[in-house]
Amino acid sequence: MTPIEIEKAKRAADGIRKRVLAHTITNNGGYLSQACSSADALAALYTSIMKLGPVEKPLVPPPFPGVPGPLNNNYFTGGAFNGPHGPEYDRFILSPAHYALALYACLIETGRMDESGLDHFNKDGSSVEMIGAEHSPGMEVTNGTLGQAISQAAGIALARKLKKEPGRVFVFLSDGELQIGQTWEAFQFMSHWKLDNMIIYVDVNGYQCDGKMENVMNIEPINSRLESFGARVFTASGNNYKELSGPPFLPADGRPSVILSYSCPYEGIELMKQNAPKFHYMRFKSEDEKKSYMELLKSWKS
Amino acid sequence: MEILSRVHAKNLVEWAKNRPETLVLSADLTSSTEIDLFRAAYPSRFISCGIAEQNMLSVAAGLAREGFVPLIHTFAVFIYRRAFDQLAMSIAYSNLPVKLFGFLPGITTPGGATHQATDDIAVVRALPNMTIFEAGDATDVESMLDPVMETNGPVYIRMLRGEIPRLFDKNEPFKKGVNRLLSRGRDITLFSSGICTEEALKAVKAMQAKGLSVEHYHVSTLKPFNSKQVMDSIAASKYGVITMENHTVIGGLGTIISEAMAQAGVCKKIHKLGLQDKFGHGASREYLMKEYGFDAMALVSKVEEITGQKFGISGEDLKTVKIEIMHKDIKAEDL
């Protein structure tokens, strides 16, 4: 990424954190930590790294179309927010749907979703679900049931190889998913089928619902574990754009690429540090606490 | 009666010739699920997934989203037990055209409870968007692939392998949603599916010779089940209904018919032959069908119990009953 591109991505990341903070205050709770840890990686992906099809103007999320089925002709996925499909374009698959709020904010910051889209968040009858689904903005497979999206993405990547499409498949994964057996089945498959058109970003923030991962169920050393499964692994600091953006521009070498983005669960919002080790969902424990976050938002310098 | 060997293996190769969008996915059971000939004929369309069914089902979903039609082949238990979440969420929820060929239905394997799909219909039927077919003979196996492809969404097929009898005329293919009418009668309405139909045919023939009048249907579309076609027959039956299935009696064919009868307000007794809320174990098919009470003799005994008649038919008699190929001289549509 050039210095100008980095500036642009940083502005988007800052906007993601600010929007999610504002939303968390308004809604009296939210998935704030996920936005803190992933904002830089998401911003880098959407502003510079991925080659996505254009969106003519920021889209307003349509209402929920009903679940898919043979008789539902109105059904759509949220893929339109990532631009039209085309052989040359990359795809983006968000696996942990709990990062939905961060992704929605990212879509707004990058001009793909109308600002009003967040007003639909978690409202009955809306497609902008709290834990996103395949009809939610920016999503296009059943995600959120952790571990399944990476395999579906591998199916898409294999299909694109069979069709000789140059576009790649980006997957955004959470570190907790490395505790799931299916994730390792997927890596085994990706390396066997030489799916070097797959690029996986893992948000290694080190925390899960129950607390610190090394206490709940250790997954380190991730790097060597993934390498032994045949992946090409890179380690990046979650807020270092050079490290985050370098690997996808290297020539493909037959291996799926993994970028381990070691991030901080309260990056950009130091106040939240006191919640350790519980970062999964932000709840205000008192009016005073809420006030301190309101002060932070008021004085936000972007 | 003609016995055919490796029907699916040969049929699939011929059928897939001009269908480049079809891919076969295997989980290390390539010969065991009769896809070895496909692999030899179309190696680039054969996707080896290893012993990793959860990943295989989700990968299939991804392939389907890109315009391919994945034909998953493995033992049924590894589809609906091992990978149920993936079947439900990656495939069924999104109504994707993934076709799942589940082998070793019920007690067709001596592999024991781990390999015997004795509760698959109950489980898969509960999933929205799923269609369920079950093959009962070589004609079913040969003629199911087109209806499978024409179905909008995922299809689960209870498939047969190895040596299979031909019970139905080669020229009268399986039709989705049409129950095959095999004989007409008013004493009892009998429904059989899968491998039970061969047993039922033997018993019915022997009992007909002793004066029993049976209306017999072979059911190969379990979901959506066409109840309209059969409800008049059930309502007219003197002694009610018998169902015969290679599956637990909870959630399978017997339940399907019971629900349809209750919904239609048809009040008749129903007797369900099949596994009576029990797991299987490792033994031969003949032994297990006898042990669990869903072979030809079990049907005779059940009819005797219901009607109070004694037919004087022995197990030995049933072995010598010759089944001819069933033609549709009775048209189901005539009903």
Chai-1 contact restraints between the chains, C-beta under 6 A:
chainA,res_idxA,chainB,res_idxB,connection_type,confidence,min_distance_angstrom,max_distance_angstrom,comment,restraint_id
A,P68,B,S94,contact,1.0,0.0,6.0,A-B,restraint_1
A,P68,B,N95,contact,1.0,0.0,6.0,A-B,restraint_2
A,G69,B,N95,contact,1.0,0.0,6.0,A-B,restraint_3
A,G69,B,N129,contact,1.0,0.0,6.0,A-B,restraint_4
A,P70,B,N152,contact,1.0,0.0,6.0,A-B,restraint_5
A,P70,B,G153,contact,1.0,0.0,6.0,A-B,restraint_6
A,T142,B,M89,contact,1.0,0.0,6.0,A-B,restraint_7
A,T142,B,S90,contact,1.0,0.0,6.0,A-B,restraint_8
A,T142,B,Y93,contact,1.0,0.0,6.0,A-B,restraint_9
A,T142,B,S94,contact,1.0,0.0,6.0,A-B,restraint_10
A,T145,B,M89,contact,1.0,0.0,6.0,A-B,restraint_11
A,Q148,B,S58,contact,1.0,0.0,6.0,A-B,restraint_12
A,Q148,B,S90,contact,1.0,0.0,6.0,A-B,restraint_13
A,S151,B,N55,contact,1.0,0.0,6.0,A-B,restraint_14
A,S151,B,S58,contact,1.0,0.0,6.0,A-B,restraint_15
A,S151,B,V59,contact,1.0,0.0,6.0,A-B,restraint_16
A,Q152,B,S58,contact,1.0,0.0,6.0,A-B,restraint_17
A,Q152,B,A61,contact,1.0,0.0,6.0,A-B,restraint_18
A,Q152,B,G62,contact,1.0,0.0,6.0,A-B,restraint_19
A,Q152,B,S90,contact,1.0,0.0,6.0,A-B,restraint_20
A,A154,B,V59,contact,1.0,0.0,6.0,A-B,restraint_21
A,G155,B,V59,contact,1.0,0.0,6.0,A-B,restraint_22
A,G155,B,G62,contact,1.0,0.0,6.0,A-B,restraint_23
A,G155,B,L63,contact,1.0,0.0,6.0,A-B,restraint_24
A,I156,B,G62,contact,1.0,0.0,6.0,A-B,restraint_25
A,I156,B,E66,contact,1.0,0.0,6.0,A-B,restraint_26
A,A159,B,L63,contact,1.0,0.0,6.0,A-B,restraint_27
A,A159,B,E66,contact,1.0,0.0,6.0,A-B,restraint_28
A,A159,B,F68,contact,1.0,0.0,6.0,A-B,restraint_29
A,Q182,B,Q54,contact,1.0,0.0,6.0,A-B,restraint_30
A,Q182,B,N55,contact,1.0,0.0,6.0,A-B,restraint_31
A,E185,B,A52,contact,1.0,0.0,6.0,A-B,restraint_32
A,E185,B,N55,contact,1.0,0.0,6.0,A-B,restraint_33
A,A186,B,N55,contact,1.0,0.0,6.0,A-B,restraint_34
A,F189,B,N55,contact,1.0,0.0,6.0,A-B,restraint_35
